[in-house]
Amino acid sequence: MQEPRAGWRGKLSGTDMAVLAYGGCVILSYIGSEYKKTALYGEKGWYMGALVQLVFVFSYFLVSRFWEYEEKMLLAFMAAAGAVFTLGVLNRFSVFPIAVQGANSSFISTLGNINWYSGYWSVLFPIGMILYWKAEEIWLRIPALLYTAVGIATGVSQGSNSAFIVFAGIYVFLFCISFQSVDAMKRFARLAILFCAVCQGLRLWRLWRPAAFDYYGGTLSDWITLSRVTLAGLGVLLAFYGLLCFAGRRKDFEMGRFKIFRQLLVLSVVIVTGVYLMLLYLNSRVKGGIRFLGGFSVLTFGRQWGSARGATWSAAMQVYRSMPQFKKLIGVGPDCLASFLYANLSDLSELLDRQFDGARLTNAHNEWLNTLVNVGILGFISYGGIFVSAVVRFLYYGEKVCRGKGKYLCIFAFSAFAYTIHNVVSFQQILSTPFVFLVLGMGECLLRGETDS
């Protein structure tokens, strides 16, 4: 990799080009759309049309060229988001320091619906967690650790299952890059211990006030805040941390010699994912399901699978298959999935009306499927390229090239990564997507400044 050059006149980075390409695809998709008003402003209630998409592109370049990095700015982010997270935890346990009109089990904190709340959380939560893992200064690490504890508490209790995808992805990713040193692995272990400890703290809260927890029984949030699994994990992690402390005293100890465990973990994740997808496919295809497995809804892909994600994903795929070939390249228009669906696929729209009691399906609840339909395969590739290039470049240069402030590039990489995996089961919305483009711009600005100095 060649080091990027800073400044407006400098060479465009891979991420810059992906963002520009995406902006061009949005314009092309709008021009070719039959639903000009919706394509320009977006679907009512979502407003993710061309104007907003181009604002995202503009904000990325504005921040990446003119923002000045400062660690105190990260503390300001954590202070604001930490207040939101704290209210989220309290509201889930029926404590309302601020009266919220219309509050219910799916409406918490100052942001409202838990799916929107979870999207906001996915972008902001990794900032404190990775800052603690990376920072040396105690004045950064203490608030980062407190922020992470609150972020874990609201993440596991808020109710949206997509948060657990973020937890799994971040912890696996962080473990894999923590083999650089014993100190890095010890910090990872502390963060893993913190996760288990916070879960047990929430369990004690629920045992103390069993009627206070305001969410549905049988959900992941309900299960993990009552389970003893994290208590067992706490014991294992404490033993692991003790071994790291002991090993760290030996001058000849090198953490890199144990990278085989990283390969084993990655291989295990790949195998488990592959086996699950294979069982999901076979169990869904066989009439009545595979013997002993047919009764498990999580292993049967149907319209109710994944909180009705089976219905929304199937609908989006059917929409894409029905689009003209040229439209498959440029899409039906920004935020126009619903417009195309209800205008052209009457059988599918009637089926969805019955599925969702007359509610209009405005997006696929999978950002990548949604992007494929709205801006086509060209927009899908360029949009994905934004996140892939940013995560790879921020991590690479942060570890191999940059020094000083540049070491904090991994914070922005993890934030973009968390947003990416979260939205496999979620969607673009005004409480998360603007923030992730700002984060991408901040990372790019820091990278350009460090490699130019």
Salt bridges, closest charged atoms under 4 A:
ASP16 OD2 - ARG65 NH2 2.88
ASP16 OD2 - ARG448 NH1 3.36
GLU43 OE2 - ARG360 NE 2.82
GLU136 OE1 - ARG187 NH2 3.25
ASP183 OD2 - ARG187 NE 3.28
ASP222 OD1 - ARG206 NH1 2.93
ASP252 OD2 - ARG250 NH2 3.41
GLU399 OE2 - LYS134 NZ 2.90
GLU444 OE1 - ARG393 NH1 2.79
